[in-house]
């Protein structure tokens, strides 16, 4: 019984650690991007490219197609997400 409890506790700690996150908030040109990364192996240069692309493209698309669009966006890098990418309201999920 004691061994089972210890093993369960160890597995729970690993499961929590595997889902650890790093959140970075960027503000530029009146827009806010919250970048949440659940993947410890995700390349920081790739993150920088994605952030730069967001602040280059999103304001232009908003200006052209929907000036009243959201000014705050959340981008999640999450390997547990089973699709390639998806959006819902203010959140972009990327695997």
RARA-V724000 format. One line per field, one symbol per residue. phi: phi as a letter, one per 30 degrees, with the letter a starting at -180 (. if undefined). Layout:
BEGIN
phi=???
END
This chain:
BEGIN
phi=.dddddddddddddddddcdbbcbccbahicbcccccccdcddddddddddddedddeddddddcadcddcbbccccbddddcdaabahccccbc
END
